[in-house]
Amino acid sequence: MAKPRELRRRIKSVENTRQITKTMEMVATSRLKRAQDRVRAARPYAEALTEVISNLYSPELTDLFPLLRQPRGDPSRVALILITSNRGLCGAFNGNLIRKAKERLSQYGVRGVPVELHGIGRKGIGYFKYVGHDLASERDDIGDRPKAHHAAEVMEPLMERFQTGELDAVEVIFAKFNSPLSTPPRLMPILPVTPPSDSGALRASEAAAAERPLQRRTVNFLLKPSAEGIVGAILPLYVRNSMYRALAETAASEHGARRTAMKSATDNAGEMLDVLRRNYNRARQAVITQELAEIVGGAEALKG
């Protein structure tokens, strides 16, 4: 059995650790509320964009707008965006996202499709640098408070390359925020924008934004200047908004995962303290008993 002095040091150490994890849990809870508000605020805008595009879409628009151009067969070049966090202490959150990216890279590798990886977040960037995988671009300045201009900065170069035919598809791997306890990794195609009749990016993005299936409705519009002009103006907004929602959902998922991990660590520290305090009391009692026995033995020796 460990000595009381050693047990006291361990108890103090665990108490300090529990205080840190408890504080981090409270901070994550506070930030989670704001991150959830950003996710909810982005959904009505995304829903409105999706509804307008779905009502104005026609097959003829595919020839007019490159963002709607669908690849024939396997794409010749793909851009894969991986969003992770800048900080750790959030359980398996980053590991799950990195695993999802590795699976997607492997799927394209089997088919012989070249993929360029774009990293957002230090954890994902650090991992792929460690394993020697080249990154086409790196962003670690967005953090857990993404803004609309961050999404625009990420997507503008990729949209230009897609429109010129240099890229055939753009996909993003992010964490879908269902609840603080459920933040599964998701793969969302961003480009090309898939027509509403297909089960592709538009429908997937609509589900992520409004969490209900797209319902086509017959609506009479007075269009000015024209349906083509409106769709041409909305498509870039839709693509940038898809990227922004992925950033916002990942930020909220990070805080939820960190809060869950820190709560688990705090609870485990409490259980460890109970065990250490019981062992400390037993060790102290054993020392006192031994001292009493030595006193009694010494007294008996003096009598003899």
N, C-alpha and C positions, 0 to 999 in steps of 0.2 A: 504493500500500500504506500502511496506517495506521502511525503511528509506534509504537515499542515502549511508550512511556509511556501512550499511549491504549489500546493493547491490554492492558496490565497493569490499567488501571482497569476495562476491560470484563470481564476474567477474574475480578477480585475481585468485581465485581457479580454475575456469573453464579454464582460459587461461593456467595455469600451467598443468592441465590435458591434454588439447589439445596438448601442446608442447610435452608431454611424448608420447601420442598415435601417433603423427605424426612421432616422432623419431623411435618408434617401427615399424611403417609401413615401413619406409625407410630401417631399418635393415632387416626386413622380406623380402622386395623386393630384397635386395642384396643377402641374403642367398638363396632365391628361385631360382635365376639364377644358382647358383652352384649346387643346388639339382636337378634341371631339367637336367643339364649336366650329372650328375651321372646316372639318369634314362635313358637318351638317350644312354649313353655309354654302359650300361648293355644289351641293347636290341639286338645288332648284335651278341654278344656272345651267348645269350640265343637262338636266332634264329638258329645259326649254330649247337648248341647242339641238338636242337629239330629235325632239318633236318636229322642229322646223325642217331639219334636213330630211327626216323620214317622210314628211308630207310633200316636200318639193322634189324629192329624188325621182329621176327617171333614167332608164338605161342610156339615153343619149348624152347625159351629163358626163359619163365616163370618158368620152372622147374629148370633152372640153377641159376637164380638170385632172391633172396628173395625180393629185392626191387620192383620186378614186380608182386609179389604174390597178387592176388586179393582175398578178403574175400568172403566167401560163406554166403550170407544172411547178417544179421546185424553184425557189428564188436563186438567183446567181450570187447575190451578196446580201447579208443580213446585218443589221446593227442591233445588238442586244444591250439594253440598259439595265444595270443592276443597282438597286437602291438598298443601301444598308445604313446603319447608324455610325456616328463618329465615336461613340463611347460604348463600352462594354457594360458588364454587370446587369445584363437583361436576359439571363438564361440562354436558351437555345435560339433566340430570336435571329441573330446574324448567321448562325450556323445553318439554320433552315433555309434562309435566303441564298446563301452561298451554295448549298447542296442543290437547290432548285436550278441555279445558274449552271452548275456543272452538268446536271442532267440535260439541260437544253443544249449546251455546247456539245455534249456527247451525241445527242440525237442528230444535230446538224453535221457533226463530224462523220458519222456513219454514212450519211447521204452525200458526203463530199461537198457540202455547202460551206463556203468561207464565211466566218462570222467575226465581226469586230466587236469587242467588248468595251462598253463605256461604263465606268465606275462612278457612282455617287455615294459618298460615305467612306470614311477611313477604314472601316473593318473589312469591307469587300475589297477595296483597293489594296490594302496591306496583304490580304490572303493571296490574291492572284499575283502580286509581285513576288511574294515568298515562293510560290510554286513555279515562277518563271513564265507566267502567261502575260503576253503583251496587252496593254490597254490602249485603246484608241484615244480616250480622253479621261481625265480625272477631275472630280469636283468634290472637295471636302469643306466648302465654304457655305453650303446651304443650311446644314444643321437641322434642328428639329422645329424650326419655324419657317417653313417654305413660303415664298411669295410668288405672285403670278409672274413677275419678271424672271425669277429663277427658272420656271418652266419654259418661258420663252427663250431664254439663253440656251437651254439644253436642246430645244426642239428646232429652233430656226435653222441652224446649219444642217441638221438631218433632213428637214423638209426640203431645203434647197437641193441637197444631193439626191433625194428621192425624186424630185420633179425633173431633174436632169437625167435620171436613169442610172445614176451611180449606185443607188441602193434599191433593192426590190422589196424590202420589208424592214420595219422598225418595231421591236418588241420591248416591253419593259417587265422586269420582275420586281414585284413590290410586295409588301405585307398588307393583306386585306384586314381591315379593322372590323371584326364582328362584335367583339366585346373585349374588355381587358384580359379575359382568360382565353380568348380565341383570336389569334392573329396569324392565320395560315399564309404561307407564301403563295403568290398568284402570278401567272403569266398572262399579260394582256397585250394583244396586238394593237399597235397604235396606227401604223401605216402599212398598207393602204387602208383608208377608211372603207370599211365593208358596207355594201348596200344593206338597207334595212331588211330586205327579204332573205339575207344570208345570216347564218348563225356565227358571225365573226366579231370583229372589233366593235362595231357600232352597238350590237346587241349586248356584248360583254360589258362595254363601257356604260351602257344604259343601266344594266343590272347593278353595276358597281355604284352608279350615281343615285338611282332612284329605287333600286332593290325591288323592282317589279318589272314584268315583261313589257316590251314595247307594244302598244296598241295602235294600229293604224286606224285613222278616222278619216272620213270624207268631210273635208272642210273647204268652204269657198273662200278664197283669198283674193284681195285686190293687191296685186304685186307691182311694186315700183322700185327700181326701174324694170326688173324682170326676174324670173325665177333663177336664171343663170347668174345674174349679178348678185343676188342674195346668197345663193349657195357658194359662189366664189368668195364672198366676204366672210361667210360663216365657217367654212371648212378649216382655215388656219386657226380660228378661235377654238373650234372643237378639238383640234389636235393638241393645242397648247393646254386647253382645259383638262384633257385626258391625262397629260403629264402632271399637271398641278394636282389633280386628285390622287394620283399614285404617290406623289411626294407627301401630301397631307395625310393620306391613310397610313403610310409607313411611319410618319412621325407619331401619329396617335398610337399605332401598334407598338412602337418602341417604348413609349411611356407606360402603356398597359403591361407590356412584358417586364419592364423594369420594376414596376410596382409589385407585380406578382412575385418576381424573383426576390425582391428585398423583403417582402412580407414572409416568404418561406424562410429566408435566412434569419429574420428576426425571431420567428417561431422556433426554429431549430436552436438558435442561441439560448432562448428561454429554457428549452428542454435540457440543453447541455448544462446550463447553470443549476438547474434542479439536481442533476446527478452530481455535479461537482460539490455543491453545498452539502449534500448528504454524505459524500465521501469525506469532506472536510470535517464535518461534525463527528463522523466515526473516528477519523484519525485523531482529532483533538481529544475525544473521549478516551481513546486508547492511550494517548500520551498521559492524560490525567490519571488514568487507572494505573499505569506503570509507575508514575511518580508516587502515588499513594502506596503502592505495593513496596516501593523502595523505602519510603518513610517508615512504614510498619515494620519492614524487615530490619531496618537500622535500629528502631526502637527495641525490637526483640533482642537484637544482638547486644545492645547496651545493658539490657536487663540480665542477660546471661553472663 
